[in-house]
């Protein structure tokens, strides 16, 4: 099994806010991340795919193709957007990195599998800040 990784970058804003709570409770739990005027990040999305290399190409997946999929399916939808308001696949969901990365997985996993005979999505790493990131392995 070989693991290959592609990194992409995007900028986006969001607000952590539970509409079932008071403003005070949201401020208590989420702090400045509950700012009514949003806040933004320079995100990195790191996509790792696993599989056996194709005997004809030597690739688990063509990294140019993987990059195209990530850009088309995710980056174009989220870059310079408000995750809470502008991103269709995040409508009605908490805009935490944990929920965001799960929703990204749901989009990318079938795309990766249809693009390669043997490749499967292995891990997504979503870097929010230099100190904070989440990893998701598809509920494994």
N, C-alpha and C positions, 0 to 999 in steps of 0.2 A: 504494500500500500504506500502510495506517494501522496504527500500533501503539498498543494501549491496555493499561493496566496496572492491576492491582488488588493491594493489599497487605493481608495478613492477619498476625495475630500469634498465637503460641502459646508455652507454656512446656513444656519436656520435659527429662528426664534421660537420660543415656546413659553408656556406658563404652566406651572404645576398648581393645580387648583381643583378641589373637589366641590362641585356645585351643591352638594348636600350639606356642606358645612358652612358655618359663618365665616365672614372675613377674618375674624380674630382667630378662629381655629385654623384656617388656612395659613395665616401668618405664623402661628405657633408651630405648625408641623413643617411647612415648606420654606419659611423664612423669606428671604429676598426672591426666591424662585417663584413665589406667588404674586410677584409684582403685577399689578393690574395692567401695566404698560409693557409687559413681556420682558424677556431678556434673551440674549443670543449666545451662540457658541460657534466655534470653528470646529466642526465635527470631522472625524476620520472614520470611515467605514472600511474595515479590514475583513475581507471575505476569503475563507480557506475552503478549498475543495479537495476531496480525497478520491483516489481511484488508482487503477493500474494503467501505466502508460500504454497508449495505442501502439501496436507493433509497427504500423506504417508511418506514424508521425513522431513517435516518442513522447507525445503529449498526454497528460491526464485530461487536460482541456486546453484549448488554444487560449492563452491569456489575453490576446487582443479581443477575441470573441467574448470572454468573460467580462472584460472591461466594458465592452459595448452593451452587454446585458445589464450590468450594474448601472451604467449611465442612463440607459433608456428606461429601465424599470423603476429605478430609485432616484438617482441624482437629479434627473430632469424634473422630477415631481417634488423634490424637497429643497433644492438649492435656492437660497435667498427667499425662502418662504416662511410663513408662520405655520408651524406644525399643527397647532390647534385649529387654525381657521382654513388654511389653504391646501392641506394634504388630504386627498380623498380617502386614503386607506386609514387615516387616523381620526376621522370624524366620529365623535361620540365616545372617544377613548381617552383615558388619562395619557397625557403627553410625556410620561416618564421615559427615560432611556430603556428601562426594562420592557415596557409595553411596545415601544417603538421598534426595538430590535426583533421582538417576536413577530411583529407585523411585517417587517422587512423580510424575515425568514420565509414567511408564508408566500411571499411574492417570488423570491429568488430560488427557492428549492426546486419547484417544478421547471423553472427556466433552465437551471443548470442541468438537470437530468435530461431535458429534451435536446440540449446542445451537445451532449457527449454520450457515447455508448456506455462508458463505465463510471463517469464522474458523479459524485454526490456531494451536496453541500455538507461540510463538516462543522464549521464554526463561523459565527459572525462576532466580530469585536467592534463595538461602537464606542469610540473615544469622544467624551464630551469635553473634558479639560485635561491638562497635563497630569492631574491627580486622580481623575475619575473616568472609569470606563466600565462597560458591561460586556460580558461574553455570553453567547447563547449557542447551544449545541442541539437545538431542535427538540427539546423536551426529553432528551436521553437520560 
